[in-house]
Amino acid sequence: MRVATALWLLAACVLELALAHTYSTSSGFIFEESTVARVGETITHESMTRRYREMVPPRASHLDHRRPELRLRASSGSKAEEAVLLLDMDKTCIYGNDANDLGIALQWMEKPDSVVRGLYKRIVSPCLKPAYAEMQKNADKINTVIYTRRPQVVEYKSCFRDVTIPVSYKREWHRNGQICFPSSITSVSQILETYRGPDLLEEERNDIQKALERLLAARDAVTDELGLSEPPCVVVTAATKEVDATLRSLNLPTDNAVLFDDNRGLMPDPKVVCVEPLDRLPEQMCARVLAYMNEHLPCYRLDDDLVDYLMGAKPEELSLRRDPRNDVLQWSVPRMAFNPLAWRVPDMLQEEPPQKDGVISPVTPHEESDHVLEKRGNHECRQYANLKAAAERAVELRKSA
């Protein structure tokens, strides 16, 4: 009995030392050659790795370098059948907060809609088209959706009286407190003729019309940039964005979906890729925008009321400034020192093969992960796996002793 007890204590010590060597704070689990033995067997790196694969699902690769919880399964080399690309509008697909009042200035001075649309075509993010092309490599079909937060479109706060008006259009367009304008919409008149909300003043109706014209101008600029055969549907919200709920309301798949957005408050959502805010433009784009504005609306033609309105914007969103040398008004678009960072496009999910023989996941990790296995994202799951393995080994060692 004493000999058995001594052997049991010795085995427990050896097991504890072996487990201590399996953990690495930098890369997860590292399994080294061990002399802790089963009955008639030596535990090698290969056998430990094989059992780990059977117990733990494979890791996700290509994680967002700024946010490790964003993980879409690695591509197996073949394309996914379908994916959904959701695009935020302001400071993501287009420059500034609704073009930082440049579009409003053109409308205020009664420039034709074609001139407003020309402006939006010149302020589309240079990162948009490359990201779309990258997604096309990974999926056969891409459903594009514009998902933008513009509270004034959903809950109109009147500039002419102290009221907030919940606008209401065609019933089926309203889903989960959001408005979904379908791809078939080609003009603002198609939207306004379905209006069924509270009565509007003529000035309020005109204000809503102009906001919708800018929205469709931005949508069509994105459509042209991506070369889409038809415009994407536009989902407008006044609240925090909810990707999965919105996808389900649109009857779109939730697996292969990604939202590009500059709002870092959405980072906890695993389907959101945060991008750098487009609050500045590269030098060439900046020059084109300023030339366009000076051609179609020189600053000396601005109404005094419009000047007061534009000068009242936030300092970082000012589109009109006075030259400190001569106090002359001039259009202003901030320049960026470097080209914007490319948007990181996650790999698309592939359909999993059926599971066999009780194995949790038949997918083999990448070769580079044979010797360095990443930590599980859930600490409790990792802890449970450690305890379970330790308990099994203790029972076997006790039998051996």
Summary of the structure (lengths in Angstrom):
residues: 401
radius of gyration: 29.1
end to end distance: 10.9
largest distance: 102.4
contacts: 1126
relative contact order: 0.18
helix: 40%
strand: 16%
